[in-house]
Amino acid sequence: MKAYSQDLREKVMAAVAQDKQSNRQIAELMNISESTIEKWCQRERATGSVAASPHAGGVARVLAPHSDFLCAAVKAQPDISLDELTALILDKLKLRANSSMVSRELTRLTLGRKKRASTTVSEKRPG
């Protein structure tokens, strides 16, 4: 969910400061919840600003520092399965990773793996 714009925050807080309408009326007028106005009021009292907090980040990717290893492993064996690659990571790097973690990291690295069935290119598939 995206943060509310700074312009909307300032308009709401200006309406609250005028004290001509209740928070419920302002919330209905601005199409936001009353609890949002209360949170913005608390934030303004605590910090002096109603600006949105910066994004805190997220969980660090475990396999990100090992991209060279992943590239080398896929280059050495292009048809390696995710389970085999996961086992290789556990064996060589001593890291616990599951196949979805490995798949996401391979996607970020734009590393393709063999996906074609064992048919020749010129052979027609039933369709």
Helices and strands as residue ranges (DSSP letters): H 6-18, H 23-30, H 34-47, G 64-66, H 67-76, H 82-93, H 99-108
